[in-house]
Amino acid sequence: MPRDGHGRIIDYLRISVMDRCNLRCSYCMPLEGLKFLPEDQLLTAAEIQMVVEAAVNCGFRKFRITGGEPTLRKDLLQIIGGMRSVAPDADIAMTSNGILLPGLAADLKKEGLDRVNIHLDTLDDQRLRQIMRLADLDKIMAGIEAASDAGLTPIKLNSVVVRGVNDMDVVEMARLTIDRPIHVRFIELMPFGSGEPEEIAQQKVVPSADSHSSIESALGDLTPVPAKDPSDESRNYQLKNAVGTIGFISPVSDPFCAFCNRVRLSAEGKLLLCLLRDDEADLRSVIRSGMGIAGIQSALEAAIMKKPVGHALDQGIHASRRMHEIGG
């Protein structure tokens, strides 16, 4: 297993396959002024397969495809199939907004995808259009059903909680877990190149403890669910007699850096060592220099040793990239 300079096992690689998206979530992408990567700067399906093979050789066991919105990649099935061919025993998941899943879910499963996380901030259609601009609740729900029918389970719904925007919706989102085997996860808002003053950005953060309290007040006690993996960033709970679970991801109020086991590959081939910092290594130049799998593996291992011990949000330091450029 690969270890970083602080002794943590790093065995989880999140791979962004593009920075474009068919939505414009208010905390992620502005409506105008965006510049996207030219296609020739994106890693190809074959190059992504090389990185995954090198990572498997290092000891990586988990992979996640992210975006932007990964389902916009026309060669997504080829990407998944290539990953599975060199990582037959790995856990391969994907994060999506779900809109295009009805036409893709079955084929994604056939190519080797294990499961999906779907982004959904509220069940209120009007607020959804305000938050996840250009979104359609019916289409997202159809995507959830398609993923479930295809066996891309367990399905996790990711909801970013923003004060005064959708913090009033956490109870209805949590209610979904009562009679459906869905994992609803509430994520604290993280600052990503927003350009806002630090104090304004902080005012929008809803601590997980507040969301936890709101849900218990409305739906009853939440019983902790023991973690199967100590590196799981979600603290999970279950309502009485519920089928699904409720999770809280708290990078701001309760950082989990000490147990972090992941690095991220941006769509243009930069290895990002921390979600909330700008530390990175250029893997694309290694890939395209012809150094092969061994060269990529060596570069990957060298970069992992430089992974920072944690983020520095308490010092006002955060990543300059926007979320769609990182992949989550």
Backbone hydrogen bonds, N-H to C=O, Kabsch-Sander energy under -0.5 kcal/mol:
donor,donor_aa,acceptor,acceptor_aa,energy
4,D,8,R,-2.2
5,G,304,I,-0.6
7,G,4,D,-1.8
10,I,2,P,-3.1
11,D,9,I,-0.7
11,D,261,N,-1.3
12,Y,261,N,-1.5
13,L,62,K,-2.4
14,R,12,Y,-0.5
14,R,263,V,-2.2
15,I,13,L,-0.5
15,I,64,R,-3.6
16,S,14,R,-0.6
16,S,265,L,-3.1
17,V,66,T,-2.3
24,R,133,R,-2.0
26,S,131,I,-3.0
28,C,25,C,-2.2
29,M,25,C,-2.7
41,Q,38,P,-1.9
42,L,38,P,-0.6
42,L,39,E,-1.1
43,L,267,A,-2.3
48,I,44,T,-2.5
49,Q,45,A,-2.1
50,M,46,A,-1.8
51,V,47,E,-2.1
52,V,48,I,-2.5
53,E,49,Q,-2.4
54,A,50,M,-2.4
55,A,51,V,-2.6
56,V,52,V,-2.7
57,N,53,E,-2.1
58,C,54,A,-1.4
59,G,55,A,-1.3
60,F,55,A,-2.6
61,R,11,D,-2.4
62,K,11,D,-1.9
63,F,91,D,-2.8
64,R,13,L,-1.8
65,I,93,A,-2.7
66,T,15,I,-2.8
67,G,68,G,-0.8
68,G,20,R,-0.6
69,E,20,R,-2.9
72,L,69,E,-1.9
73,R,70,P,-2.0
76,L,73,R,-1.5
79,I,75,D,-2.3
80,I,76,L,-2.7
81,G,77,L,-2.6
82,G,78,Q,-2.5
83,M,79,I,-2.3
84,R,80,I,-2.5
85,S,81,G,-1.8
86,V,82,G,-1.1
86,V,83,M,-0.7
87,A,83,M,-1.3
90,A,87,A,-1.2
91,D,61,R,-2.4
92,I,90,A,-0.6
93,A,63,F,-2.5
93,A,91,D,-0.5
94,M,115,R,-1.2
95,T,65,I,-2.6
96,S,117,N,-2.6
101,L,98,G,-1.1
103,G,100,L,-0.9
104,L,101,L,-1.6
105,A,101,L,-3.2
108,L,104,L,-2.6
109,K,105,A,-2.2
110,K,106,A,-1.9
111,E,107,D,-2.0
112,G,108,L,-0.8
112,G,109,K,-0.8
113,L,108,L,-2.5
114,D,92,I,-3.0
115,R,92,I,-0.9
116,V,152,L,-1.1
117,N,94,M,-2.8
118,I,156,K,-3.1
119,H,96,S,-2.2
120,L,158,N,-2.5
125,D,123,L,-0.7
128,L,124,D,-2.7
129,R,125,D,-1.8
130,Q,126,Q,-1.1
131,I,127,R,-2.7
132,M,128,L,-2.6
133,R,24,R,-0.6
133,R,131,I,-1.2
135,A,132,M,-2.1
140,I,136,D,-2.1
141,M,137,L,-2.7
142,A,138,D,-2.0
143,G,139,K,-1.8
144,I,140,I,-2.0
145,E,141,M,-2.2
146,A,142,A,-2.4
147,A,143,G,-2.3
148,S,144,I,-2.2
149,D,145,E,-2.8
150,A,146,A,-1.8
151,G,147,A,-0.6
151,G,148,S,-1.1
152,L,147,A,-2.6
153,T,151,G,-1.9
156,K,116,V,-1.5
157,L,183,H,-2.8
158,N,118,I,-2.2
158,N,156,K,-0.6
159,S,157,L,-0.5
159,S,185,R,-2.8
161,V,159,S,-0.6
161,V,187,I,-2.3
162,V,160,V,-0.5
163,R,204,K,-2.6
165,V,162,V,-2.0
166,N,162,V,-2.0
167,D,162,V,-1.1
169,D,166,N,-2.0
170,V,167,D,-0.7
173,M,169,D,-2.0
174,A,170,V,-2.5
175,R,171,V,-1.9
176,L,172,E,-0.7
176,L,173,M,-1.1
177,T,174,A,-1.7
178,I,175,R,-1.6
180,R,176,L,-0.6
182,I,180,R,-2.5
183,H,155,I,-2.4
184,V,182,I,-0.7
184,V,245,T,-2.3
185,R,157,L,-3.2
185,R,183,H,-0.5
186,F,247,G,-3.0
187,I,159,S,-3.1
187,I,185,R,-0.5
188,E,249,I,-2.3
189,L,161,V,-0.8
193,G,319,A,-1.6
200,I,197,P,-0.6
201,A,197,P,-2.2
202,Q,198,E,-2.4
203,Q,199,E,-1.4
204,K,200,I,-0.7
204,K,201,A,-0.9
205,V,202,Q,-1.3
206,V,161,V,-0.7
210,D,207,P,-1.4
211,S,207,P,-1.4
212,H,208,S,-2.9
213,S,209,A,-2.1
214,S,210,D,-2.2
215,I,211,S,-2.2
216,E,212,H,-2.3
217,S,213,S,-2.3
218,A,214,S,-1.4
219,L,215,I,-3.1
220,G,216,E,-1.8
223,T,221,D,-0.6
223,T,238,Q,-2.7
225,V,236,N,-2.8
232,D,229,D,-2.2
235,R,248,F,-2.4
236,N,234,S,-0.7
237,Y,246,I,-3.2
238,Q,223,T,-1.5
240,K,221,D,-0.6
242,A,239,L,-2.1
243,V,177,T,-1.1
243,V,178,I,-0.9
244,G,177,T,-3.2
245,T,182,I,-1.1
246,I,237,Y,-2.9
247,G,184,V,-3.0
248,F,235,R,-1.5
249,I,186,F,-2.9
250,S,233,E,-0.5
250,S,248,F,-0.6
254,D,250,S,-2.0
259,F,256,F,-1.6
260,C,257,C,-1.5
263,V,12,Y,-2.0
264,R,272,L,-2.5
265,L,14,R,-3.4
266,S,264,R,-0.6
266,S,270,K,-3.1
269,G,266,S,-2.2
271,L,281,A,-3.7
272,L,264,R,-3.8
272,L,270,K,-0.8
273,L,271,L,-0.6
273,L,279,D,-2.1
274,C,279,D,-0.6
277,R,274,C,-1.4
281,A,271,L,-1.8
283,L,269,G,-2.1
283,L,281,A,-1.0
284,R,269,G,-1.3
287,I,283,L,-2.9
288,R,284,R,-2.9
289,S,286,V,-0.7
290,G,287,I,-1.0
291,M,286,V,-1.1
295,G,291,M,-1.2
296,I,292,G,-2.1
297,Q,293,I,-2.8
298,S,294,A,-2.2
299,A,295,G,-2.2
300,L,296,I,-2.6
301,E,297,Q,-2.4
302,A,298,S,-2.2
303,A,299,A,-2.2
304,I,300,L,-2.3
305,M,301,E,-1.3
306,K,303,A,-1.8
307,K,304,I,-1.7
315,Q,312,A,-1.6
316,G,313,L,-1.9
317,I,312,A,-2.1
325,E,322,R,-1.4
326,I,322,R,-0.6
326,I,323,M,-1.5
327,G,323,M,-2.8
